[in-house]
Every structure is written in C-alpha cells, then in structure tokens.
C-alpha cells in the first residue's frame, strides 16, 4: 500500500466517523510535530464534538483535542454560535 492510499484511507475513515454524527469534514490537513492531523468540522453542537472525542479517545490509539471556533456573523452582527471546530489528533 502506498503512502497516498494510507492517507486517503484515513481521510475516508474520519469522514465516515464524523458523518455518523451528522457532521461534515470541512478540511483535513496532515502535519508534522506534536499534532499529526488538523480537522475542521461542521458539527451541529459542541455536545456532538464531545461525544466524538469520547468515542475516539476511548480506544487509546489516538489522542484528540477540541477547540471551538466562533463563526463571525458579519461586520456589524458580532459573533454567532459556533458550528465550526478544529480537532487535533496525534498518535500516542
């Protein structure tokens, strides 16, 4: 299996996992350093992100953290409730 097949398989697995929680993967980036993957997800609520983290981290093979990103409603509208988030994943 080539590196490209492995990465596309990981991306497909994450997309399927997030879709099972009625979410969408907006962006998927591989990185070097402390974090191996950065995900930008569109989730309905923060509780959905918490549930994904609990399921994901319970296996012990991956450690993920969650940082909500507020969505800007517009120039004069201020901040709206966040539906976007970033999830950072690293191998233990």
Beta strands, then each sheet from edge to edge (+ up, - down):
strand 1: 24-30
strand 2: 37-42
strand 3: 62-74
strand 4: 78-91
sheet 1: 1+ 2- 4+ 3-
end
